Amino acid sequence: MLATILVLSVALWFGVISTATAYNLCHEEERSSLLKFTQDFTIKSDVETRCRNKLQSWMASFNCCDWDGVDCDESSGHIIGLDLSSSCLHGSINSSSTHFHLPQLRRLNLANNNFNHSPVPSAVARLTHLESLNLSSASFSARIPPSISQLSKIVVLDLSDNDNLVLGKYAFVDLIRNSTRLQHLNLGSVNMSVDMSSTHGGGHDLVNLTSLEFLNLSNCGLYGELPSTIFHLPNLQLLSLGLNLGLKGQLVEDFNSTSPLQSLDLHYTNFSGTVPTSIGNLASLSAVNLWHCAFHGTLPVSLGNLTNLAFLSLSKNNFEPHDFSFFSWIGKRTTNLYYLGLSYIPLVGDFPTYLANLTNLSHLYMHECHISGQFPSTSIFALRHLQQLGLSSNNLTGALDFNDFLDLQSLDALSLTGNLNISLLFFFNDTSSITTTHHRKKFIALDLGSCNIGRFPEMLRHENELVSLDLSNNNIHGEIPEWLWSANQDSLEYIDLSGNFLTGFEGPTVSIITGSSGSTSDINASSRPSSLVVPWTKAKILRLGSNLLQGNLPIPPPSIQHLDLSNNELEGEIWPDICSIFITSHPSYLDLSHNNLSGRLLPCLGSQLSASLELLKLDGNKFTGEIPQPYLAGCNLKVLVLGDNLLAGEVPKSLANCTRLEFLILGNNQINDTFPYYLGALPQLQVLILRGNLFHGAIIPAGGKSRSNTSTHDFARMQIIDLSSNYFTGQLPSNYFLNWDAMKGFEAETLAYLQLQTGAFLSSAAWYLYFNFWYTMTLTNKGTVTTYAKIMHKLVAVDLSDNRFQGEIPAAAVGNLAGLRLLNLSNNLLTGPIPPSLGRLSRLESLDVTRNKLDGSIPQELTQLNFLAVFNVSCNQLVGAIPRGNQFGTFLNDSYGGNVGLCGTPLSRMCANGSSETEDAGGSPTGYGFEFGWEPVLMGYGSGTVVGIVIGYVVVSRNYHWFLRTLRVGGRRKGRRSVRTFVSRYRH
């Protein structure tokens, strides 16, 4: 309880303080209400929040109208204004109506305090004269009382930046409809989950707020189509709708020159379309943030009319390539520009010298802009006020002296990662004088991946404020030095040292001896293996994959959200200690793949961690036992990869609770089960790989019903399915074929890939880092394993080979899969003809039906398949002439061997109407006549092949594990770089 308020209360009670009247003396009941309102708070000063104890002045006068933060009406003495913002108040707020007995109150400001997750008091709604209410950044939580919509006189309403505040959609609509005088509405980060396209969602009602000047609905969970008429509000100066990924909309084509709009923020929404020419009419516009939307096309030249621009971000859209000269207006007319983001816009031509004219520029982001040539030293080092520079993932070249960056005194964030032909040179002998010599800010972010660095830079010894450090994919050997991890032990939140040759940590890092129960025991109990405790105490993202780390699995800090230790030489079991840490940290990303880990998978990986994990990747180890379960309702998994282990048992039926699951790989284990039909209910599942297990029985739906009863929605988004090398029997699942809607259409011919986007917020730097995890997989084709480091959106594949399917190929069902690129039905017991309907699969690139009992002739319709690069019908009972024309002129003898009734080119066996000069190769004894080599073999007259073109792929024999281990011991990945994950950062 606040001591000063107690003293004041006692003094008033006993009449110690004079009660002399005055014309503006506040009313006693209002004075009492104020004192009761504040009596439960404590004062906690905080340098960072810059708060000030306003209640201290309340001891100086009996008249509350003289108190700091209190404003009274001069004639009536009623309190009409209460401003206790930034007053260092800590404690729960009492919502009793007696504490809000201020009937004439017009302005209430409690912002920037800490009310300890209290709900917004319902009594606020009784302040019927309220015109301004600011409860922002005050640690309020829970549902906002619907009665707040009764504040019909409200002009300014700010409830932003609290802790999980929720405003019901009906309360939002009522608020908009009743508060027609609103000029300033700030609901940033209030969870509303409102469909803005609905007539009852509030979007259509917003356009009636003609007095509105300030509207912030960022990060509110909005979705649906926003009515474009909102851009025509006549007095709107600021519009912020960012961080609503489900929100759609388009910019209007008729922006009016009379519009007073100054700030437009649509970042991280699904706004699309083109940027209209009329945007150049918005002469007052000073800030435009279109980062991470879905805009496309060409940018309008009229952008050059926006001479007042200070902030411009067009990054991460789908804009067409632009010449650097297009942006020449930036250096001529926008001299106030301090923030420029053009990332992911392909830029052509020489790096512009006009950027040197932007003397106020502090933030420059040009990530992945296809910029090539020498590093633009002249332009960059002329920007003396530069604070953050992002030029990652371009094609810049040159040997750069890092001292030149240190001469930029304000530079605290630098990203050059992914410029493979840049070499950073560090010329420091007297490292102790670096900071004092340059008198510069210390770095908070250094992203220097793939910059040909051969050792840890000595200058990092004195950079002890780093929040983000990326030295990935360099040529750094040995242990991580003690001075590196100790200097930033309590500051680093993002660490990426993947893709080097690191063996461990140097120095006295802490080790924990862990028993089988997971309890920590005596450090001297050397009979038990120890696990290293990762020294970075605040690490949220830790990437140490593709190194030479050995020993047991390290113990991450309790802050961890993203952990990648893949492709190392770690061994042993997953300690239960890790489970307890993960339950606390709620990680979204865990990749321990391709190590030597063993033992049983911990139950928490299914029952508890699946609520937070989006990606769990444990493939390429030696895990045994069953797959953990149950996966509970609320499962958040999108990617689950457990392939290439020794797992047994059945597929957990509770996986049906993981309704966000997109990518499931359980291949090459010892799972003994029937087909998991219950996975068909997963609405997002696109990739399912079950090959190389002990699955058996006919593929039928739940309860052993006939295939005709299959739900029409089962596996509707399935794009790639691999059930090969199992023991499935019965007929091919024709009704499932009919359900695979995603295989029936054509994906647009773009270089888009299946991926998971995840990330984490770095609180110390106010950055959000996101990762694009490219889905990876292997498919078997003619005895070889093709590894896809990226999977194109348009790749559609069905592999049912090496089973015991029988009966005919269902002509109608398979013929409808128009988007199919790869079809492998080899090594089964199929009979009947090859359906002519396969000729309708115009995108088909690979067709393999070897080693069945197919009869009849090869349909002439297959010559229509202009993309067909792999074709094999060997070891069947086919007869007649081999079709001629188009792709069939490229196939060799092995494609037809073992069919004694076939004739014609390329076989030497003559048909009735002619002969062939080529010798008969006969049947291939192994059925593996076609082999991929180290370079992709492309056959086909058409462009756009997907099965043949594999981004960064490796093709090896079926002994895949042996190949991986041999590659690591032998060539040791010279020149290798990670292609699975791309990292960018943006500050909001």
KOLZAVEX-45278 format. One record per residue (C-alpha): x, y, z. Coordinates in steps of 0.02 Angstrom, whole numbers, padded with zeros to 5 digits, always signed. Layout:
BEGIN
XYZ...
//
This chain:
BEGIN
+00000+00000+00000+00064+00169-00046+00127+00255+00113+00099+00432+00053-00081+00397+00010-00111+00321+00181-00042+00476+00266-00149+00586+00157-00305+00482+00193-00277+00492+00382-00247+00679+00372-00407+00707+00278-00505+00596+00398-00451+00692+00555-00463+00862+00473-00278+00899+00495-00271+00982+00325-00368+01142+00303-00535+01129+00215-00542+01307+00157-00661+01322+00011-00619+01386-00159-00719+01409-00316-00632+01261-00396-00613+01150-00244-00642+00971-00300-00788+00873-00234-00757+00765-00081-00833+00606-00154-00721+00625-00308-00568+00654-00199-00612+00499-00100-00635+00400-00259-00461+00447-00319-00382+00398-00155-00470+00230-00153-00420+00200-00333-00234+00223-00296-00222+00145-00123-00179-00031-00184-00036+00020-00297+00149+00022-00261+00272+00137-00346+00413+00052-00441+00528+00171-00531+00608+00103-00689+00743+00190-00788+00692+00103-00949+00508+00153-00939+00552+00331-00885+00404+00340-00768+00372+00476-00639+00281+00464-00473+00139+00587-00498+00057+00537-00334+00198+00617-00237+00122+00790-00268-00044+00739-00193+00023+00771-00017+00051+00955-00052-00130+01011-00063-00299+00966+00007-00378+01022-00156-00366+00875-00277-00386+00996-00422-00207+01046-00385-00143+00868-00392-00025+00812-00529-00123+00726-00667-00293+00793-00611-00390+00921-00712-00550+01002-00645-00685+01106-00723-00653+01285-00663-00834+01326-00631-00902+01165-00555-00747+01091-00475-00788+00920-00550-00642+00814-00608-00645+00809-00797-00471+00741-00832-00361+00609-00750-00188+00576-00823-00087+00448-00726+00010+00386-00877+00190+00331-00844+00165+00353-00657+00262+00197-00603+00100+00115-00541+00113-00072-00506-00028-00182-00444-00198-00252-00484-00334-00126-00522-00495-00134-00422-00644-00126-00537-00766-00075-00400-00887+00056-00462-00851+00165-00310-00674+00189-00373-00739+00266-00532-00861+00389-00456-00806+00530-00571-00969+00567-00661-00903+00716-00762-00740+00634-00816-00699+00668-00999-00519+00611-01012-00440+00457-00932-00259+00407-00965-00183+00258-00872-00057+00211-01007+00118+00143-00975+00090+00069-00803+00086-00110-00743-00086-00166-00685-00032-00346-00667-00145-00425-00800-00302-00349-00726-00458-00345-00835-00519-00178-00900-00641-00118-00766-00821-00131-00822-00857+00027-00722-00768+00127-00859-00928+00111-00960-01018+00215-00828-00911+00366-00871-01040+00422-00995-00956+00590-01029-00791+00509-01076-00715+00579-01234-00538+00510-01220-00485+00341-01148-00304+00281-01154-00264+00113-01073-00118+00068-01186+00037-00028-01130-00032-00050-00955-00031-00241-00938-00219-00261-00948-00282-00432-01002-00438-00538-01025-00596-00491-01119-00639-00308-01137-00813-00279-01065-00941-00262-01206-01014-00114-01114-00867-00010-01175-00965+00009-01337-01087+00119-01239-00961+00263-01236-01054+00358-01370-00958+00520-01344-00787+00442-01361-00669+00532-01479-00503+00452-01433-00491+00267-01386-00323+00180-01361-00318+00001-01293-00159-00051-01385-00010-00154-01331-00078-00245-01180-00067-00427-01127-00191-00535-01221-00334-00412-01222-00484-00484-01313-00625-00384-01393-00772-00487-01452-00823-00460-01632-00997-00403-01584-00925-00280-01458-00812-00213-01596-00959-00190-01714-01063-00105-01579-00917+00008-01536-00898+00063-01717-01085+00090-01739-01111+00185-01576-00953+00291-01573-00983+00397-01725-00874+00540-01659-00714+00435-01656-00561+00524-01722-00424+00415-01647-00447+00225-01633-00298+00120-01580-00333-00064-01549-00160-00126-01595-00126-00304-01532-00304-00324-01465-00364-00497-01514-00527-00476-01609-00528-00617-01739-00648-00519-01849-00699-00561-02027-00686-00391-02109-00779-00448-02264-00935-00493-02166-01077-00368-02157-01077-00403-01971-00889-00393-01949-00866-00206-01934-00768-00178-02094-00915-00101-02184-00958+00005-02031-00784+00083-02022-00820+00184-02178-00955+00277-02083-00827+00351-01962-00802+00505-02068-00712+00598-01928-00581+00463-01909-00402+00527-01921-00302+00386-01840-00342+00200-01860-00228+00063-01795-00294-00116-01806-00125-00200-01823-00099-00375-01754-00283-00397-01713-00316-00564-01798-00416-00483-01937-00458-00587-02091-00566-00581-02244-00580-00445-02375-00568-00267-02312-00686-00148-02403-00579-00034-02510-00691+00114-02469-00592+00133-02308-00460+00222-02412-00588+00357-02451-00615+00413-02271-00599+00602-02294-00498+00642-02137-00392+00485-02119-00208+00526-02087-00141+00362-02020-00196+00186-02069-00107+00038-01989-00169-00138-02028-00005-00234-02018+00024-00407-01944-00147-00474-01998-00090-00612-02114-00267-00668-02155-00324-00493-02205-00351-00470-02390-00382-00316-02493-00321-00204-02633-00269-00024-02647-00396+00085-02735-00365+00149-02909-00430+00323-02870-00331+00396-02724-00385+00577-02713-00260+00720-02711-00359+00799-02568-00328+00649-02456-00232+00695-02296-00160+00519-02279+00016+00528-02206+00053+00349-02153+00001+00186-02238+00053+00023-02153-00006-00143-02227+00147-00248-02184+00127-00436-02161-00049-00442-02229-00118-00529-02383-00155-00370-02479-00127-00402-02663-00147-00328-02835-00041-00190-02907+00014-00026-02831-00096+00099-02922-00032+00251-03013-00148+00358-02908-00039+00329-02754+00064+00472-02821-00083+00587-02781-00055+00565-02593+00056+00716-02575+00057+00710-02385+00116+00530-02377+00274+00514-02272+00272+00328-02228+00229+00177-02337+00253+00002-02269+00203-00138-02388+00328-00265-02322+00279-00448-02343+00116-00426-02438+00063-00506-02603+00077-00357-02719+00141-00392-02894+00171-00311-03061+00268-00155-03101+00286-00011-02979+00211+00153-03041+00324+00296-03092+00210+00409-02991+00297+00350-02831+00421+00485-02875+00288+00615-02832+00296+00569-02647+00427+00697-02601+00385+00692-02415+00428+00509-02394+00534+00469-02242+00493+00282-02231+00473+00167-02381+00468-00023-02375+00417-00121-02529+00509-00279-02476+00452-00459-02494+00316-00445-02624+00306-00516-02799+00356-00363-02899+00431-00383-03071+00615-00342-03100+00656-00157-03103+00807-00064-03163+00901+00032-03030+00871+00188-03132+00684+00173-03095+00719+00226-02916+00827+00374-02962+00692+00490-02892+00737+00425-02720+00903+00515-02722+00833+00673-02802+00665+00710-02720+00656+00615-02555+00799+00690-02457+00707+00657-02293+00709+00469-02319+00781+00376-02170+00713+00200-02204+00721+00111-02372+00672-00072-02397+00678-00147-02571+00716-00328-02524+00663-00466-02645+00635-00346-02789+00748-00405-02930+00855-00254-02972+00949-00236-03135+01097-00127-03178+01238-00046-03082+01217-00008-02899+01156+00172-02893+01269+00315-02840+01115+00422-02804+01095+00333-02637+01241+00436-02575+01126+00588-02583+01016+00517-02445+01112+00598-02305+00977+00553-02177+00968+00369-02224+00987+00259-02071+00906+00095-02125+00942+00015-02295+00878-00159-02338+00911-00241-02506+00908-00427-02462+00900-00546-02610+00884-00415-02747+00995-00507-02872+01123-00368-02857+01288-00417-02938+01458-00342-02965+01581-00260-02848+01524-00211-02675+01463-00029-02691+01588+00046-02570+01572+00222-02638+01385+00230-02608+01378+00134-02445+01521+00215-02351+01456+00388-02397+01301+00357-02290+01375+00423-02129+01214+00404-02026+01186+00224-02075+01128+00116-01928+01069-00044-02012+01127-00114-02178+01053-00272-02254+01126-00336-02418+01115-00524-02388+01088-00656-02523+01148-00556-02672+01292-00586-02792+01411-00451-02733+01597-00478-02748+01756-00407-02679+01879-00414-02535+01817-00295-02400+01914-00222-02256+01799-00232-02105+01878-00072-02038+01779+00024-02170+01617-00032-02087+01684+00018-01917+01709+00195-01984+01520+00210-01997+01503+00269-01818+01316+00233-01800+01314+00063-01884+01252-00068-01762+01176-00199-01880+01260-00272-02035+01199-00416-02143+01305-00480-02288+01259-00664-02272+01246-00763-02433+01361-00660-02546+01473-00806-02590+01605-00702-02678+01633-00577-02539+01786-00602-02430+01789-00507-02266+01962-00459-02205+01994-00420-02022+02157-00325-01993+02166-00304-01805+02323-00327-01704+02286-00227-01548+02109-00286-01518+02097-00192-01353+02102-00025-01443+01966-00060-01570+01821+00017-01476+01916+00164-01406+01997+00207-01572+01835+00215-01668+01721+00286-01532+01575+00200-01615+01417+00110-01566+01436-00074-01530+01353-00199-01644+01190-00281-01597+01184-00386-01756+01320-00458-01868+01263-00575-02006+01418-00628-02101+01372-00800-02164+01455-00865-02324+01583-00725-02323+01738-00837-02336+01791-00810-02156+01925-00932-02099+01921-00904-01911+01821-00814-01778+01859-00628-01798+01959-00560-01652+01858-00399-01653+01713-00496-01579+01806-00502-01414+01744-00327-01374+01572-00334-01455+01480-00378-01296+01308-00311-01342+01271-00430-01485+01093-00493-01499+01116-00580-01666+01270-00667-01736+01276-00764-01900+01441-00840-01956+01362-00987-02047+01434-01075-02199+01609-01009-02180+01771-01106-02159+01793-01096-01971+01875-01246-01887+01897-01309-01710+01810-01261-01549+01703-01109-01514+01824-01001-01413+01782-00957-01235+01802-00771-01266+01668-00778-01401+01531-00860-01300+01576-00776-01135+01576-00598-01205+01394-00612-01258+01336-00749-01142+01188-00647-01078+01145-00546-01233+01142-00659-01386+00969-00717-01436+01009-00777-01613+01164-00880-01650+01197-00965-01817+01364-01054-01833+01300-01193-01946+01394-01256-02096+01570-01243-02025+01692-01370-01952+01660-01341-01767+01696-01480-01643+01633-01408-01479+01653-01270-01349+01818-01213-01277+01837-01170-01094+01750-01212-00931+01572-01227-00994+01452-01315-00878+01415-01499-00899+01272-01593-00818+01282-01776-00773+01110-01847-00806+01043-02013-00747+00913-02118-00833+00775-02033-00736+00829-01863-00796+00886-01802-00625+01046-01704-00610+01173-01793-00502+01349-01768-00435+01466-01691-00563+01598-01816-00512+01491-01963-00560+01600-01993-00711+01526-02163-00744+01378-02076-00825+01396-01976-00987+01382-01788-00973+01290-01662-01079+01355-01490-01116+01246-01345-01061+01238-01217-01201+01319-01060-01127+01207-00927-01208+01077-00900-01073+00954-00798-01179+00970-00894-01343+00803-00907-01433+00872-00968-01599+01024-01082-01600+01086-01157-01762+01239-01270-01751+01192-01391-01890+01314-01463-02018+01469-01459-01909+01575-01594-01825+01499-01586-01651+01523-01746-01553+01468-01817-01387+01296-01810-01307+01157-01693-01355+01189-01519-01281+01065-01449-01156+00990-01288-01226+00942-01138-01116+00762-01118-01054+00737-00976-01178+00759-01085-01333+00626-01078-01468+00720-01138-01621+00856-01272-01610+00951-01348-01756+01087-01476-01716+01065-01577-01876+01204-01657-01978+01330-01679-01838+01404-01831-01751+01305-01820-01589+01262-01983-01504+01170-02056-01357+00990-02028-01303+00883-01875-01287+00895-01833-01102+00734-01803-01006+00812-01637-00947+00786-01571-01122+00601-01613-01111+00575-01508-00956+00666-01362-01035+00562-01372-01194+00400-01378-01096+00451-01211-01021+00518-01127-01178+00378-01183-01298+00494-01209-01449+00426-01202-01625+00572-01284-01717+00676-01437-01669+00794-01520-01794+00908-01659-01730+00913-01753-01895+01062-01849-01965+01161-01885-01808+01196-02048-01716+01062-02024-01583+00979-02180-01515+00857-02242-01385+00670-02216-01373+00585-02053-01415+00524-01961-01261+00334-01956-01234+00336-01767-01215+00378-01750-01401+00199-01801-01436+00095-01762-01283+00161-01591-01233+00280-01513-01358+00166-01537-01508+00062-01392-01442+00204-01272-01484+00314-01363-01610+00283-01323-01792+00431-01428-01852+00501-01588-01776+00638-01669-01879+00725-01823-01807+00762-01923-01965+00927-02009-02002+00963-02072-01826+00945-02239-01737+00791-02209-01632+00695-02364-01580+00528-02403-01502+00360-02328-01548+00313-02155-01608+00265-02050-01455+00082-02018-01423-00046-01952-01392-00049-01798-01500-00179-01693-01412-00308-01573-01479-00221-01410-01517-00071-01497-01596+00026-01364-01692+00138-01475-01797+00158-01432-01981+00313-01536-02018+00347-01707-01939+00496-01804-02008+00543-01966-01920+00608-02065-02069+00766-02170-02079+00763-02234-01900+00719-02402-01820+00546-02354-01759+00416-02490-01742+00236-02508-01689+00091-02416-01770+00057-02240-01831-00027-02148-01686-00211-02121-01722-00199-01961-01620-00102-01882-01764-00275-01843-01830-00276-01702-01700-00133-01616-01791-00248-01524-01910-00110-01406-01969+00005-01548-02025+00069-01522-02202+00220-01634-02216+00235-01809-02140+00382-01925-02172+00390-02093-02084+00485-02187-02219+00620-02319-02194+00574-02379-02021+00498-02541-01956+00320-02480-01932+00198-02626-01939+00023-02561-01972-00118-02551-02096-00144-02395-02200-00175-02245-02083-00340-02193-02162-00373-02072-02018-00239-01957-02088-00359-01920-02230-00452-01801-02117-00302-01685-02104-00355-01535-02209-00180-01469-02245-00082-01630-02277+00016-01614-02440+00159-01738-02426+00147-01914-02354+00295-02033-02364+00275-02206-02286+00393-02306-02396+00509-02441-02333+00407-02503-02186+00298-02654-02145+00129-02580-02191+00011-02714-02252-00167-02753-02305-00285-02670-02425-00300-02480-02428-00479-02455-02370-00563-02322-02263-00614-02334-02081-00700-02490-02014-00655-02597-02163-00792-02520-02270-00789-02528-02457-00687-02403-02552-00845-02324-02619-00880-02254-02446-00720-02153-02440-00751-01974-02385-00742-01854-02531-00628-01744-02425-00498-01875-02380-00323-01818-02428-00397-01676-02532-00235-01575-02529-00120-01724-02558+00016-01679-02681+00152-01809-02652+00119-01984-02585+00249-02123-02574+00190-02292-02510+00326-02392-02597+00419-02543-02528+00284-02605-02411+00163-02752-02412+00001-02671-02467-00120-02786-02556-00285-02777-02646-00331-02660-02787-00261-02486-02813-00360-02361-02706-00459-02283-02848-00576-02185-02736-00431-02103-02648-00368-02055-02820-00534-01968-02849-00514-01869-02687-00341-01799-02726-00406-01632-02787-00235-01549-02775-00170-01669-02908-00306-01628-03032-00256-01452-03079-00104-01360-03144+00003-01257-03028+00059-01091-03103+00229-01104-03186+00325-01010-03053+00479-01049-02950+00382-01074-02790+00429-01207-02665+00344-01299-02524+00405-01219-02365+00370-01182-02184+00392-01005-02123+00430-00990-01940+00529-00871-01832+00551-00785-01666+00546-00610-01595+00711-00543-01529+00655-00433-01386+00823-00348-01357+00830-00283-01535+00643-00269-01572+00667-00380-01724+00566-00523-01791+00673-00656-01875+00586-00775-01991+00648-00934-02073+00594-01015-02233+00620-01201-02207+00618-01282-02377+00533-01451-02370+00656-01589-02418+00625-01768-02466+00690-01915-02567+00598-02011-02702+00657-02176-02777+00663-02190-02965+00732-02344-03052+00838-02400-02906+00910-02230-02866+00867-02106-02730+00838-01926-02784+00854-01801-02642+00752-01644-02665+00828-01502-02563+00681-01398-02623+00512-01462-02680+00427-01359-02813+00244-01319-02786+00202-01398-02952+00283-01566-02913+00144-01695-02900+00201-01874-02873+00123-02044-02835+00237-02192-02794+00149-02356-02753+00291-02467-02814+00360-02624-02731+00197-02684-02653+00073-02822-02694-00066-02723-02778-00167-02820-02904-00305-02790-03028-00312-02659-03165-00251-02480-03163-00409-02376-03133-00418-02281-03297-00540-02143-03253-00471-02108-03079-00288-02096-03131-00330-02005-03292-00407-01862-03192-00244-01823-03102-00199-01692-03232-00060-01613-03128+00035-01776-03104+00222-01766-03140+00281-01936-03076+00187-02101-03072+00273-02259-03013+00171-02420-03005+00317-02539-03034+00347-02706-02949+00167-02752-02911+00045-02883-02979-00057-02768-03090-00148-02841-03239-00245-02777-03388-00197-02642-03513-00107-02477-03491-00252-02354-03492-00256-02234-03640-00320-02104-03515-00140-02083-03456-00117-01982-03615-00219-01844-03532-00083-01819-03400-00003-01681-03501+00122-01635-03363+00185-01812-03336+00375-01826-03336+00404-02000-03267+00299-02157-03292+00359-02324-03224+00252-02481-03229+00393-02610-03239+00378-02786-03166+00191-02809-03170+00079-02920-03277+00010-02787-03392-00048-02842-03563-00111-02767-03723-00022-02632-03823+00061-02469-03773-00073-02336-03805-00034-02217-03947-00108-02078-03837+00052-02078-03732+00143-01991-03875+00049-01834-03824+00153-01824-03664+00278-01692-03718+00363-01683-03548+00390-01869-03528+00575-01895-03487+00571-02065-03400+00466-02207-03470+00483-02390-03424+00363-02533-03459+00490-02674-03453+00452-02848-03384+00267-02855-03425+00165-02948-03557+00141-02807-03681+00121-02837-03867+00115-02741-04027+00208-02594-04102+00296-02466-03994+00220-02294-04028+00328-02171-04123+00343-01983-04113+00387-01846-03989+00465-01915-03828+00460-02095-03886+00609-02060-03997+00717-02035-03841+00683-02196-03746+00809-02338-03754+00792-02527-03763+00786-02549-03575+00619-02459-03569+00537-02606-03658+00640-02760-03614+00556-02918-03555+00401-02894-03664+00423-03028-03797+00272-02968-03892+00333-02789-03922+00410-02736-04085+00475-02583-04173+00603-02447-04135+00712-02452-04032+00698-02643-04028+00771-02748-04169+00613-02853-04174+00518-02811-04332+00333-02773-04337+00224-02836-04476+00242-02675-04576+00427-02638-04558+00591-02669-04467+00710-02591-04343+00899-02577-04353+00930-02569-04164+00983-02728-04075+00863-02800-03947+00930-02764-03773+00816-02895-03698+00749-02889-03522+00855-02804-03393+00889-02936-03259+00875-02809-03122+00745-02697-03199+00862-02550-03168+00910-02503-03343+00894-02316-03321+01014-02231-03200+01035-02050-03150+01214-01990-03136+01291-01847-03040+01217-01724-03164+01030-01719-03198+00980-01802-03360+00848-01697-03447+00745-01767-03588+00595-01682-03662+00543-01557-03789+00445-01447-03669+00512-01329-03537+00468-01329-03353+00519-01505-03305+00509-01535-03119+00556-01717-03090+00717-01697-03189+00765-01529-03116+00808-01544-02932+00871-01389-02842+01031-01435-02754+00994-01621-02761+01105-01772-02741+01069-01939-02825+01144-02093-02745+01118-02279-02730+00986-02348-02613+01117-02364-02477+01085-02184-02432+01152-02185-02254+01318-02256-02311+01332-02118-02440+01300-01980-02313+01429-02046-02192+01557-02074-02330+01533-01898-02397+01561-01823-02225+01720-01922-02191+01791-01902-02363+01767-01739-02455+01705-01646-02301+01583-01537-02397+01700-01416-02481+01608-01262-02539+01446-01325-02463+01314-01203-02407+01148-01230-02323+01002-01218-02442+00860-01266-02327+00838-01111-02224+00840-00928-02270+00846-00796-02134+00796-00614-02141+00759-00486-02009+00651-00334-02008+00623-00208-01871+00445-00151-01834
//
